[in-house]
Amino acid sequence: MFHGPWQRHKDLVSIHDLSAEEVEALFQLAANVKARPERYRTALSGQTLAMIFEKSSTRTRVSFEVGMYQLGGLATFLSSRDIQIGRGETIEDTAKVLSRYVNGIMARTFAHATVTDLAKYATVPVINGLTDLLHPCQALTDYFTARERFGTIKGLTLAYVGDGNNMAHSLMLGGPKAGMNVRVASPEGYKPKPAIVELAKQDAATAGTTVEVVTRPEDAVRGAHVVYTDVFASMGQEAEAQVRLKAFAGYQVTPELMETADKEAIFMHCLPCHRGEEVA
């Protein structure tokens, strides 16, 4: 029931690892599951997903737990207090042991290396639920949502305004695979990592789309079909919050900024949002 071209990929660590055809197949599968959920109620029967959470989350935990349940599987939650990583046990040992118990591992961590090491040593699929570098599941979901809204997103433009963080990185990497152009506006000192920008531009050149990084929000949003933002200070950056608020002055998504976007444009946020800060 889940046969598709993406199956040769054991893990989902970065959208860069997927082809445009695989992303389209995932979108089509998601649409099918939403349209006919009763057909998929036993699709993961007897399967167990281990969920490692170094970073807490409302949406990530609920979506994976409920998703596994609705597909007939089971999800088991492991907080940083429940696992031994950081208290002497190596990631290699953790990955190998969990692989003996479960059918897949989803990890939401701080260091990106934690997920890449889990994927390296696990013998079951590993899903990146978020790292400080990337947030692929969120970006894929957002592109799917845009696809639902517009029917097709090929050739449309997504504008991201704010911190050049994991969300910006995955949206940049996802745009070429979904067929969208991406423009990112961030202040100096907070722009996306150059290595990610270069990778996204290479993928865009192959796909026939564009990826741009600018400084002025207006330059990103003008004519865009999707306007996206995220918090100015992510989890783990609380000590920088006041400094970041000053740095991101002028980067709030306001009704006035939205007026410069396409007349049918939609606003998106990965949540949680801080109203009055990154969004009016």
C-alpha positions as CSV (number, residue, x, y, z in Angstrom):
1,M,0.0,0.0,0.0
2,F,2.9,2.3,0.6
3,H,4.9,1.3,-2.5
4,G,6.6,4.3,-4.1
5,P,9.9,5.6,-5.6
6,W,11.1,6.9,-2.3
7,Q,11.4,3.4,-0.7
8,R,15.0,3.1,-1.7
9,H,15.7,5.8,0.9
10,K,15.9,4.3,4.3
11,D,16.0,7.6,6.2
12,L,14.5,11.1,6.0
13,V,17.3,13.3,7.3
14,S,17.2,16.1,4.7
15,I,14.8,17.0,1.8
16,H,17.9,17.3,-0.3
17,D,18.2,13.5,-0.2
18,L,14.8,13.2,-2.0
19,S,14.1,13.6,-5.7
20,A,11.3,15.8,-7.0
21,E,9.5,12.6,-8.1
22,E,9.8,11.2,-4.6
23,V,8.4,14.4,-3.1
24,E,5.5,14.3,-5.5
25,A,4.8,10.7,-4.7
26,L,4.8,11.5,-1.0
27,F,2.3,14.4,-1.6
28,Q,0.1,12.1,-3.6
29,L,0.2,9.5,-0.9
30,A,-0.7,12.1,1.8
31,A,-3.6,13.3,-0.3
32,N,-4.8,9.7,-0.7
33,V,-4.6,9.0,3.0
34,K,-6.5,12.2,3.8
35,A,-9.2,11.4,1.2
36,R,-9.7,7.8,2.2
37,P,-8.3,7.2,5.7
38,E,-10.2,4.0,6.2
39,R,-8.1,2.3,3.5
40,Y,-4.9,2.9,5.5
41,R,-6.0,2.0,9.1
42,T,-3.9,-1.1,9.1
43,A,-1.1,0.1,6.9
44,L,1.4,0.1,9.8
45,S,-0.2,-2.7,11.8
46,G,2.4,-4.3,14.1
47,Q,4.9,-1.5,13.5
48,T,6.5,0.5,16.4
49,L,8.1,4.0,16.1
50,A,10.5,5.1,18.8
51,M,10.3,8.9,19.2
52,I,13.4,10.6,20.8
53,F,12.7,14.1,22.1
54,E,15.7,16.2,23.3
55,K,13.5,19.2,22.4
56,S,9.9,19.2,23.6
57,S,7.1,19.8,21.1
58,T,3.3,19.9,20.9
59,R,2.8,19.4,17.2
60,T,5.7,17.0,16.5
61,R,4.7,14.6,19.3
62,V,1.0,14.6,18.7
63,S,1.3,14.3,14.9
64,F,3.6,11.3,15.0
65,E,1.7,9.6,17.8
66,V,-1.7,10.1,16.3
67,G,-0.4,9.3,12.8
68,M,1.0,5.9,14.0
69,Y,-2.2,5.1,15.8
70,Q,-4.4,6.0,12.9
71,L,-2.3,3.8,10.6
72,G,-2.5,0.9,13.0
73,G,0.9,1.2,14.6
74,L,2.4,2.2,17.9
75,A,4.6,5.1,19.0
76,T,6.7,5.1,22.1
77,F,7.9,8.4,23.6
78,L,11.5,8.8,24.9
79,S,12.5,12.0,26.5
80,S,16.1,13.0,27.2
81,R,15.4,11.6,30.7
82,D,14.5,8.2,29.2
83,I,17.6,7.5,27.1
84,Q,21.2,7.3,28.0
85,I,22.7,9.6,25.3
86,G,24.7,12.2,27.1
87,R,25.1,10.0,30.2
88,G,27.8,7.6,28.9
89,E,26.0,5.6,26.2
90,T,27.1,6.4,22.6
91,I,24.7,7.2,19.8
92,E,25.9,4.2,18.0
93,D,24.9,1.9,20.9
94,T,21.5,3.6,21.3
95,A,20.8,3.3,17.5
96,K,21.8,-0.4,17.4
97,V,19.8,-1.3,20.6
98,L,16.6,0.6,19.5
99,S,16.9,-1.1,16.1
100,R,16.4,-4.4,17.8
101,Y,13.1,-3.2,19.4
102,V,11.4,-0.9,17.0
103,N,10.7,-0.6,13.2
104,G,11.7,3.1,13.0
105,I,13.2,6.0,14.9
106,M,12.1,9.6,14.8
107,A,14.5,12.0,16.6
108,R,13.9,15.7,17.5
109,T,17.3,16.9,18.7
110,F,19.5,19.9,19.1
111,A,22.7,18.8,17.3
112,H,22.2,17.7,13.7
113,A,25.0,15.2,14.1
114,T,22.8,13.2,16.6
115,V,20.3,12.4,13.8
116,T,23.0,11.7,11.2
117,D,24.8,9.4,13.6
118,L,21.5,7.6,14.4
119,A,20.9,7.2,10.7
120,K,24.4,5.9,10.2
121,Y,24.2,3.2,12.9
122,A,20.5,2.2,13.0
123,T,19.3,-0.7,10.9
124,V,15.8,0.7,10.8
125,P,14.6,4.0,9.1
126,V,15.4,7.2,10.9
127,I,13.3,10.3,10.5
128,N,14.6,13.8,11.3
129,G,11.8,15.4,13.5
130,L,13.9,18.5,13.9
131,T,17.5,19.5,14.5
132,D,19.2,22.9,14.9
133,L,20.1,22.7,11.2
134,L,17.0,21.2,9.5
135,H,13.3,20.7,9.9
136,P,12.3,18.5,6.9
137,C,9.0,17.1,8.0
138,Q,7.6,20.5,8.7
139,A,8.8,21.9,5.4
140,L,7.3,19.0,3.5
141,T,4.0,19.4,5.3
142,D,4.0,23.1,4.5
143,Y,4.6,22.5,0.8
144,F,1.8,19.9,0.8
145,T,-0.5,22.4,2.5
146,A,0.3,25.1,-0.1
147,R,-0.4,22.4,-2.8
148,E,-3.8,21.8,-1.3
149,R,-4.5,25.5,-1.2
150,F,-3.4,26.3,-4.8
151,G,-4.0,23.0,-6.6
152,T,-0.5,23.2,-8.0
153,I,2.5,25.0,-6.7
154,K,4.8,24.6,-9.7
155,G,6.3,28.0,-10.5
156,L,4.9,29.8,-7.5
157,T,7.0,31.7,-5.0
158,L,7.4,31.2,-1.2
159,A,8.9,34.1,0.7
160,Y,10.4,33.5,4.1
161,V,11.0,36.5,6.4
162,G,13.1,36.2,9.6
163,D,15.8,34.1,11.1
164,G,17.9,32.0,8.7
165,N,17.3,28.9,10.9
166,N,16.4,25.3,10.4
167,M,13.0,26.2,9.1
168,A,14.5,28.5,6.5
169,H,17.0,25.9,5.5
170,S,14.5,23.1,4.9
171,L,12.1,25.4,3.0
172,M,15.1,26.4,0.8
173,L,15.9,22.7,0.2
174,G,12.3,21.8,-0.3
175,G,11.4,24.5,-2.8
176,P,13.3,23.0,-5.8
177,K,11.9,19.5,-5.0
178,A,8.3,20.8,-4.8
179,G,8.7,23.1,-7.9
180,M,8.5,26.4,-6.0
181,N,10.8,29.4,-6.1
182,V,12.1,30.5,-2.6
183,R,13.1,34.0,-1.4
184,V,14.5,34.4,2.1
185,A,14.9,37.8,3.8
186,S,17.1,37.9,6.9
187,P,19.2,40.6,8.5
188,E,22.9,40.6,8.4
189,G,24.3,38.1,10.9
190,Y,21.2,36.0,10.8
191,K,21.2,34.7,7.2
192,P,20.9,31.0,6.3
193,K,24.1,29.0,6.4
194,P,26.1,29.5,3.1
195,A,26.5,25.7,2.7
196,I,22.8,25.2,2.7
197,V,22.2,28.2,0.4
198,E,24.7,26.7,-2.1
199,L,23.1,23.3,-1.9
200,A,19.6,24.8,-2.4
201,K,20.8,26.8,-5.4
202,Q,22.3,23.8,-7.0
203,D,19.0,21.9,-6.6
204,A,17.1,24.9,-7.9
205,A,19.3,25.0,-11.0
206,T,18.6,21.4,-11.7
207,A,14.8,21.9,-11.1
208,G,14.5,25.1,-13.1
209,T,13.5,27.1,-10.0
210,T,15.2,29.9,-8.1
211,V,16.5,30.3,-4.5
212,E,17.4,33.9,-3.4
213,V,18.6,35.4,-0.2
214,V,18.0,39.1,0.3
215,T,18.0,41.5,3.2
216,R,14.9,43.6,2.8
217,P,11.6,41.8,3.6
218,E,9.8,43.7,0.9
219,D,12.2,42.3,-1.7
220,A,11.3,38.8,-0.7
221,V,7.5,39.2,-0.2
222,R,6.7,41.2,-3.4
223,G,4.5,39.1,-5.5
224,A,4.9,36.0,-3.4
225,H,2.2,33.4,-3.1
226,V,3.2,32.1,0.3
227,V,4.6,34.3,3.0
228,Y,6.2,32.4,5.8
229,T,7.9,33.3,9.1
230,D,9.2,31.7,12.3
231,V,10.1,32.8,15.8
232,F,13.1,35.2,16.1
233,A,14.6,33.1,19.0
234,S,14.3,29.4,18.7
235,M,14.3,26.9,21.6
236,G,17.8,27.0,23.2
237,Q,18.3,30.7,22.2
238,E,16.2,32.2,25.0
239,A,19.3,34.1,26.4
240,E,19.6,35.9,23.0
241,A,15.9,36.9,22.9
242,Q,16.3,40.6,23.6
243,V,19.3,41.0,21.2
244,R,17.4,39.1,18.5
245,L,14.3,41.3,18.9
246,K,16.4,44.4,18.2
247,A,18.2,42.7,15.3
248,F,14.9,41.6,13.7
249,A,13.2,45.0,14.0
250,G,11.4,45.6,10.7
251,Y,11.1,41.9,10.0
252,Q,7.6,41.4,11.4
253,V,5.0,40.1,9.0
254,T,2.3,42.8,9.0
255,P,-0.9,43.3,7.0
256,E,1.0,46.1,5.2
257,L,3.8,43.6,4.2
258,M,1.2,41.1,3.1
259,E,-0.4,43.7,0.8
260,T,2.8,43.5,-1.3
261,A,2.4,39.8,-1.9
262,D,0.2,38.2,-4.6
263,K,-3.5,39.0,-4.1
264,E,-4.2,35.3,-3.4
265,A,-1.2,34.9,-1.1
266,I,-1.5,32.9,2.1
267,F,0.5,33.3,5.4
268,M,2.1,30.4,7.1
269,H,4.0,29.8,10.4
270,C,5.4,26.6,11.7
271,L,4.3,27.5,15.3
272,P,4.4,28.2,18.1
273,C,4.1,31.9,17.2
274,H,4.8,35.0,19.2
275,R,2.1,37.5,18.2
276,G,3.4,41.0,18.3
277,E,7.0,39.9,17.5
278,E,7.5,38.0,14.2
279,V,3.8,38.4,13.2
280,A,1.4,41.3,13.9
